[in-house]
Amino acid sequence: MDFVKDSRCSEEYRPRSRKRSRPLSPAVTVSPFVSETDVRQAITRQQKIFIGPKTTGTPSARDLGVAHEIFVETDLAPAPSKSGPAGGVLTSRLDY
């Protein structure tokens, strides 16, 4: 262990502090789909929407997001979505 001279300690030397690494950046969630409502909420909350190469969205969301500089383009793909009961096809069932 390395020691350095420290005038604040009652003893002449104290252990050298270890360098701290950079803090990790927050996790990025890439949206698989962006609607106009998502963009309006991001504008209100002063947030950004991360989009990847496979992100889809409505034309109105694209126009509004570009106009307000909401989108952050990334090379990451959206996380796989959980499939429905029919193995990827979401179905609706009404029981009366």
N, C-alpha and C positions, 0 to 999 in steps of 0.2 A: 504494500500500500504506500502511495506517495503522500508526503506531508508538505505543507506550506506554512510559512511563518504567519501568525495571526496575532495582531495586537489586541483584538477584542477578547481573546480567550485568556483565562488565568494561567494556562500553560503556554509555553513558547510556541508550540506547533499544534496544528489540528489536521485531520485528514483532508486531502484535496477533494473538493466536490467533483462529482462526475458530470460530464457534459450532458445536458439534456438534449434529446433529439427533438426535431421539429414536431409540433403537435400534428396528429393525423387530421387530414381534412374530413369534413363530415361526409357521410355516405350520400351518394347521388342516386336518386330514383328516377329512372327514365320512364316517361309515360308511354304506354303502348298506343293510347288513343287520346286525342285532345279535342274537346268541344269548345264552342264559344263560351259556354258557362264556365268552363275551367279557366279560360283566359280572363274572363271578367273577374273571377274570384282572385286570380293572381294579381291583377291590376289593383284591386281593392286592398289586398293584403301586402302589396309591394313585394311580391315574390317573383321568382323566375320559374319557368317550366323547362325541364331538361328533355330534349328530344333526341332520338337516335335515328339511324338510317332506316329502321323498320317502323318508326312511329307514323301512325296515320292520324288524320284529323279532318275536320270539316273545312271547307273553303272560307267560311266566315271566321273560324278560329284562326286560320292562317293569316288572313288579312288583318284582323285585330291584333294578333300577337306580334306581327312584324311592325305594324304601325306604332305599337307601344314598347317595342324591344323587350318582349317577355321571354322569347325563346333563347335557350342556350343549346347550341348544337354540339353533340358529343358522338364519339365513335362507339359508345356502348349500346348494346341491344337491350330492349325492354325485358324485364324479368318474365319468364314464362307464366302465363295465366293458368289458374286452376281450371281444369275442364269440368264440364257438367256431368250429369249422371249417364249420358249416352256416349261417353268417350270422346268428348270434344265438341259435341253438338248440344247446345243448351236447348232444352225443351220446356214447355210449359204444360202443366197438367191441372185441369180444373176438376175438382170433385164436388158434386152437388148433392 
